[in-house]
């Protein structure tokens, strides 16, 4: 059966439905380096896809999940640097519990601070903070490389590229929110900048002690971001944005990462369908769908990172 035109892949099939469109399938959603794509079965299946990014061994994990990856989801160098059966969940249950509680407290405080305020204010703070752990990882990995530690690990190089791409993606999210007025309130800047400073150094310390623990903590943050955007889209509050042009920073970014095959960092041996451009970002609503999907991609890739040793 032929695939639907690219221009129809992002939007729901049901006419007049307020629900957000499902996450774009992998074969139509190339990503950069080892940033991974979300696989969903379509509008009728998107809500039923189980999440592999949830803790399989954690019986108290949240029932809410992000869409899971299918097999062969990596695009780029990941299949060459991850041997068969190399992924193992080595994080102790008490560490997962601490991370879950810490993120839960942070989410509760954020809800209290931003309840009743413009959603973009919360989104901007969320994106400013979300960039920090990737900078933390890059700093530690660059230090390892500079000192010759794990310098023979090809996975370290792949991980550096992946985290740089993820930080760049979060930076674009921040710019989108700023184009909508995010970050103009003094209180929002005060909160975001101070939390970002703490989160950066906390990320450095945790990553040095245990990369798996750092990835698990950030994965929970990214899952919260996914649910925040998903609930916003499904509430219908963004429906009026379907006729609002997309910000230039978003259209330029997504055109670049879709059409240039991960900006030259992708695997030239990837099947042709993995390099096919996704549906165009034509409206502000489409941009928020893509941002939501990006957060799911990050959550899923962080799960995989936490199960792989750097070498």
Secondary structure as UniProt FT lines:
FT   HELIX           6..8
FT   TURN            15..16
FT   HELIX           26..28
FT   TURN            33..34
FT   TURN            43..45
FT   HELIX           46..48
FT   TURN            52..53
FT   TURN            56..57
FT   TURN            59..60
FT   TURN            71..72
FT   HELIX           78..81
FT   TURN            84..85
FT   HELIX           93..114
FT   TURN            115..116
FT   HELIX           119..130
FT   HELIX           132..146
FT   TURN            147..152
FT   HELIX           154..179
FT   TURN            180..183
FT   HELIX           186..209
FT   HELIX           211..234
FT   TURN            235..238
FT   HELIX           239..243
FT   HELIX           248..259
FT   TURN            260..261
FT   HELIX           262..264
FT   TURN            268..269
FT   HELIX           272..275
FT   HELIX           284..306
//
